[in-house]
Amino acid sequence: MRLRNRPWAAPELAGCSYYVRDYARNRGRWRQAFGNDHPIWLEIGCGKGMYLAGMAPAHPEINFIGADIKSLMLAYARRNIEEAFSAAGREPDNVILLSVDAERILSSFSEDDEVDRIILNFSNPWPKPPHHKRRLTHTRQLENYKHFLKDGGIIEFKTDNDDLFRDSLVYFEQAGFETEEVCGDFYSSHDVDTSVITEHEGKFMQMGLPIHYARVMIRK
């Protein structure tokens, strides 16, 4: 469903100290942007930021970047992040929101950035074959990620879509990623109470759909 624009979104982001609109500004310098050498986790297609809001306040030892092409989504993400950090009694000092098209992710990251983990949560399945190359797990995209994902770096992937999950496992193998864990029904073997449940994930779980999960690693 297409979300209508909200007049508050632009000023919400304009007043956000950890929002980066110039997608190329920190290319090759993301550790300097955070001011430390902590591991960097990048969520591509962060949406309303529920994953970031759940993870960043609880893990100050990790730097989080939430990337999305839609400014409205990033505005919602800012609100959710602010609320989560406020509840934790902290300022958002280990999270950055980045406006970038996933198709042009190499315009924002280079080999010098050495991202430790990429998070792909319920991204668009692009079900029609002519559109498969737009999938965030497609081999074409995985080859881009390998430019800045460090040796031993991880991709974590969740989806409710059977076809996307099946095809993604093939994409990972084709791109040379090693499988660490594959679950056709994630919460049959993982504790819901200790997991960060995103908005889409919660809806799919209420519908009784299994959550598919894969964690893969790259060796260079």
Residue pairs with C-beta under 8 A, 6 or more apart in sequence:
3 70
3 72
3 73
5 72
6 72
6 75
8 75
9 71
9 72
9 75
10 71
10 75
12 75
12 78
12 79
13 19
13 21
13 71
13 74
13 75
13 78
13 97
16 78
16 97
18 92
18 95
18 96
18 97
19 74
19 78
19 96
19 97
19 98
19 99
20 26
20 33
20 96
20 97
20 98
20 99
21 99
23 98
23 99
23 100
23 101
23 104
23 107
23 108
24 107
24 108
26 32
26 33
26 108
27 107
27 108
27 109
27 110
27 113
28 109
28 110
28 111
28 112
28 113
29 112
29 113
30 40
30 63
30 65
30 109
30 113
30 115
31 37
31 40
31 63
31 113
33 96
34 40
34 63
34 94
34 96
36 63
38 61
38 62
38 63
38 94
39 61
39 62
39 63
39 116
39 117
40 62
40 63
40 64
40 65
40 113
40 114
40 115
40 116
40 117
41 55
41 62
41 63
41 64
41 65
41 115
41 116
41 117
41 118
41 119
42 64
42 65
42 67
42 109
42 115
42 117
42 118
42 119
43 51
43 52
43 64
43 65
43 66
43 67
43 118
43 119
43 120
43 121
44 67
44 102
44 105
44 118
44 119
44 120
44 123
44 136
45 67
45 68
45 102
45 120
45 121
45 123
45 124
45 136
46 52
46 66
46 67
46 68
46 73
46 74
46 77
46 97
46 121
47 68
47 73
47 76
47 77
47 121
47 198
47 199
47 200
48 73
48 76
48 77
48 80
48 199
49 66
49 73
49 74
49 76
49 77
49 78
49 80
49 81
49 97
50 80
50 196
50 197
50 198
50 199
51 66
51 119
51 121
51 196
51 198
52 64
52 66
52 77
52 80
52 81
52 95
53 77
53 80
53 81
53 83
53 84
54 84
54 196
54 197
55 62
55 64
55 196
56 62
56 64
56 81
56 84
56 85
56 92
56 94
56 95
57 84
57 85
57 87
57 88
57 90
58 88
59 94
60 90
60 93
60 94
62 94
63 94
63 95
63 96
64 94
64 95
64 96
65 95
65 96
65 97
65 98
66 74
66 77
66 95
66 96
66 97
66 98
67 97
67 98
67 99
67 100
67 102
67 105
67 108
68 74
68 77
68 97
68 98
68 99
68 100
69 99
69 100
69 101
69 102
71 99
74 97
74 99
77 97
78 97
81 92
81 95
81 97
82 92
85 91
85 92
98 108
100 107
100 108
102 136
102 141
103 134
105 141
105 144
105 145
106 144
106 147
106 148
109 115
109 147
109 148
110 147
110 148
111 147
111 148
113 148
114 148
114 149
114 150
114 153
115 148
115 149
115 150
115 153
116 149
116 150
116 153
116 154
117 153
117 154
117 155
117 156
118 145
118 149
118 153
118 154
118 155
118 156
119 155
119 156
120 136
120 137
120 155
120 156
120 157
120 158
121 158
121 198
121 200
121 201
122 158
122 159
122 160
122 198
122 200
122 201
122 204
123 135
123 136
123 137
123 159
124 134
124 135
124 136
125 135
125 159
125 161
125 163
125 164
126 132
126 134
126 135
126 164
127 161
127 163
127 164
132 138
132 167
133 140
135 141
135 164
135 167
135 168
135 171
137 157
137 164
137 167
137 168
137 171
137 172
138 171
139 171
139 174
139 175
142 155
142 171
142 172
142 175
142 177
143 175
145 155
146 175
146 176
146 218
146 220
149 155
149 218
151 218
151 219
151 220
152 217
152 218
152 219
153 217
153 218
154 180
154 215
154 216
154 217
155 172
155 177
155 214
155 215
155 216
155 217
155 218
156 213
156 214
156 215
157 168
157 213
157 214
157 215
157 216
158 186
158 201
158 211
158 212
158 213
159 165
159 168
159 211
159 212
160 200
160 201
160 204
160 209
160 210
160 211
160 212
161 212
162 212
165 184
165 212
165 214
168 214
169 179
169 182
169 214
172 179
172 214
172 216
173 179
176 218
176 219
177 216
177 217
177 218
178 216
178 217
178 218
178 219
179 214
179 215
179 216
180 215
180 216
180 217
181 213
181 214
181 215
182 213
182 214
182 215
183 189
183 190
183 212
183 213
183 214
184 210
184 212
185 210
185 211
185 212
186 210
186 211
186 212
186 213
187 195
187 205
187 210
187 211
188 210
190 213
197 205
201 211
204 211
205 211
